[in-house]
């Protein structure tokens, strides 16, 4: 066991006993990954930040239920995912429009120096990927997001989803195949309308 793993284990044990300083150190270790996970689901930076913060609050309150023999991030990810899905359900019921959605539909509050052509190409690519991903099953979208956007290992994905590693590999293969089929179908429709 390497030093960082031992340090994390010590932090987890202390946090489990209610040590706020130890939990604060865990927050520092995982805050970027928590934000990235939330953002990959909700697509809005402000909401993702709030969700990540709420996830850490909930995790701290539930630390007594956490098994320190298990990895921390998959447990935290499940909390994040649940908060995100609840947030998306609430947002769809209330018809909220996020800043991200406004930007996608033409309102862009900041300019990062790209040419109009580069913006157009990037927007087309984003729209194409979003459209293709939207046609996948939720199961396929999630496995692709975990592997390719959040860059989790197969073992981490297995732990996050509570499935065997072999299932991760087969789901990932099926999801990639489904995504490829969607993209090829769209390309074929463009060539032969």
Helices and strands as residue ranges (DSSP letters): H 3-16, H 20-42, H 45-61, G 63-65, H 72-94, H 99-104, H 116-134, H 138-144, I 145-149, H 154-161, H 165-191
